[in-house]
């Protein structure tokens, strides 16, 4: 994996973001079974809105057109266009493949529905880094460890990802690694701590970077995230 020097990104308006995002699209991954939550987490309320609405707003704030990948509930179509994957039980990689096959955009950003604390400025910077580095896979790192999502993927890796899925290898990060290897590229990584310290990325509520990646897998995670928000707005 490779991590280059931080490139400055000047603040800009939502309209300017849309212009700068150019040939890019955003996708919310919402095809999980939510077994540990006990119900479809995409429709769970968080900070006064469904998680799916929160995820869509993060991507739209970054200036991206947004679709939902791999959705199981028909109710999600009320929030954005839905792209169905090839079937249940294949994990988010199936949703990623379906999304990449559906778009003509060169770059696609993938955000799971259960990461509601991510700032949109991180999405903007990851896209910027992907364009500067020219790599097919770009992800953030926290405490030196790569996060699988949010991920910026070049549409060119779709055949490699489909091959992984067809071989029964459904792990997203390992599929990203193999695709990058086929292209003789490293995975491009961006350390979020450095972004925050340098002011390239900030959180509207001032949350520390490691908090941005709190994954809402169960009711306890949801309560923790709600608590973090409540403390900051109190």
Secondary structure, DSSP 8 states (H G I E B T S, - for coil): -B-----------HHHHHHHH-SEEEEEE-----TTTTS-GGGSEETTEEHHHHHHHHHHHTT--EEEES---GGGGGTSEEE--S-TTS-HHHHHHHHHHH---SEEEEEETT-TT--HHHHHHHHHHHHHH--SEEEEEETTEEEEEEEEEEGGGHHHHHHHHHTT---HHHHHHHHHHHTT---EEEEHHHHHHHTSS--TT---GGGGG----SHHHHHHHHHHHHHHH-
